[in-house]
Amino acid sequence: MSSSSMDLLFTLLLLASPVALAKSSPSLPAIFAFGDSIFDAGNNHFNKNCTAQADFPPYGSSFFHQPTGRFTNGRIVADFISQFIGLPLQKPFLELQMRIFKGTLKRFPSNGINFASAGSGFLLDTNKDMGVTPIQTQLQQFQTLVEKDQIEKSVIQASLFLLESGSNDIFNYFLPFQTTSLSPDDYVDAMLTQVNKTIDQIYKLGARRMAIFSLGPVGCVPARALLPNAPTNKCFGKMNVMAKKYNKRLEEIVNTIPTKYPGAIAVFGAVYGITHRFQTYPARYGFSDVSNACCGGGTLGGLKQCGKEGYKICNNPNEFMFWDFYHPTERTYHLMSKALWNGNKNKIRPFNLMALATNYTF
């Protein structure tokens, strides 16, 4: 049978499978998320030393109707994936830790934990002055729970691990006060060294199902208006070239996981391509604006953070790709999440998250 016929058969089996579609009985018990703002459900809010915050209006206004610490107007990718699987949304680790310390929560919940921190990166120095939680510390937090038997090892092995980071590393490379002496290629090398260490560590701690996402076109965020050498009438090409180089090598790393780590399976989410399609065919996806921030101020809405003094907000956030100077709207996250959940190999490969979340034996 040809590979295309096999793909078709596999798709039909998934569509016919009650497990694949039954949200009420997920085969994945939990989700553990690590990374930056695409996953952060509010950890920064519970870190009082962190200045990268979205815990004020109008963040959260479209879905939660109040700020939650998420850097958008509603749900993020980790939330949508949880809902597709049929799990309650994961709480931020720092919130859970605080509640356990205060005695208002007896144990960590069974549906997983969100460790992500907006503004963080793979490199320790990325936004260090803002007090964000780097990926290395996120992993230490998880490791401590595993070592103290706060999470059952059988649950860990059956759970989905989400990993996405790096956009802040690359954006910061182009800041005027950036002091790195590394070339763009060496800088990407340094990032990928940390990617390998991260995958190695979560595998040793029990992770067996991993979804690792590429960077989006970082050079298109409205915040590029803050950079003296970045164009505002088009995306910042040099930044996007760097992101694409990182993505290409990241996919190569993901492809080696099943052979390098016995028993592990991994998928590569092609977020760059998904987002690029939104920009190329905006009307097809219901967008009227894929350049400016719905909420912000100044050129592209990228010179002022949403919610800060003097900000302006659009009337129709669902028609905007960007919510604020750096982050997508909830609707963009929803479209992105759907592509990762049940998309074809142009969007996620070698199979999608729906396949990864079922009881299908790989």
Salt bridges, closest charged atoms under 4 A:
ASP7 OD2 - LYS345 NZ 3.44
ASP55 OD2 - HIS45 ND1 2.75
ASP79 OD2 - ARG70 NE 2.69
GLU95 OE2 - ARG99 NH1 3.92
ASP149 OD1 - LYS153 NZ 3.53
ASP185 OD1 - LYS245 NZ 3.13
ASP189 OD1 - ARG249 NH1 2.34
ASP200 OD2 - LYS204 NZ 2.97
GLU251 OE2 - ARG349 NE 2.54
GLU252 OE2 - LYS248 NZ 3.28
ASP324 OD1 - HIS327 ND1 2.94
GLU330 OE2 - ARG75 NE 2.83
